[in-house]
Amino acid sequence: MLRIILRVTILLLFSVVLVARFGFTDLLASEISSTYLVELANKDRQKKGVAPLQYNKKLERAAFLKAENMMKLQYWAHYGPNKESPWQFIIQSGYSYAYAGENLAKGFSDSDSVHEAWMASPTHRANILDSQFQDVGIAIVKGNLQGASIFLVVQMFGSPTYTAENTTGNKPQLKITSPKDGDILEDGITDIRGETSDMNDPTVSLYVNKDLLGSVQSQGGSFKLSSPLASAQGEQTIVAKAIAPADVYLTDSVVVTVVNRKDQANGITKETCISSKKTVVDIAVLYTCQRQNVSFSASIGGVRYTNGKNARELSIPLSSLPQGDVPVVLTITFNDNTSTAFATKLSELSGSTEISTVAGTTGNGFILPRFTLRDTVFGLFGLTFLLLVLYTLQLAYRRQILFHRYELLSFTLFLGILLITFNFGFVRV
């Protein structure tokens, strides 16, 4: 009987590892949390007596830009095929830095595995523990990279450029106050407002992405530019630039999402062009209209999902979803580089009010422990080795070990190979 159970469990483990090894990571994916990754990094920094990292939305934006660039151009490196560097994405996000660094990971299924792999690599570990870094931002993107459907993690580090103080002893400041970072806008970008202080030159230049909108004068510590951009769709980076005393360069940026309205004339609406279906393991989202698109992505709770060029369908693993009915932004980019975006809720996308499949269950103030599928598989490995030990003891009791020695050796070697393959064979940093 033990022999039969042992063979069944080994066969099950073999099937799981095959699924993992050939890129079907949706079945093994658990939540990779940017918040938890920062928490893990700060725990290790604390052990070394290093100040904790602060989460920075601009560095998060830079990490998203780098991840999207890798997905678009299909490369896996710190520098892209067109000499793209990590620093250009940091600058594009509006983060002024004196020091900067980058960690990459792909193919992992949970936060602990990502952090452990980084800490096992001397260069990645050095970034995490570098006392010069003050800020961090993380992007988690689900998509196809070099033929595999994976989670790609980009971790950006930085320390801001220190600004010179003016004669009053105050530091000059530049800040965009409206719209705010993360806003979802239905009427396009209309007014851009902000505040300044202790500036010798009151001129503020405003950009959307890389396009200059215009320059305005700061009066009474505030500035405003009325610039209707109702035709803009999807994510837009608004950047303000100014020159402070002693030729100190100041910048600030926010990222907003301009979503499609039902009455727009292009005929692309959420109701007519987007359909979704919840299955046992994922939410399948389909773009159904005829206008040809080059990409289709969804941003949910800090994780961006994309299936790459010419994809019309997204697969969003239920195991990676955050807790609660969070906002969802769907973005479609077309052949002419125009895009349209829709705002919705996770409950509407899944067609169910029961959204959270990962975050645990709460009852009477008691939080049940969360077990990921990865944890379950390792538990199954442990059970299999226990069965192997019991089977060995049974053979020893019957004095049949020598007769079955090759079978026992085969079981042991095969389980060892499966364990190594599952734990290391399909993940890289």
Disulfide bonds with the S-S distance in Angstrom:
Cys273-Cys289 1.75
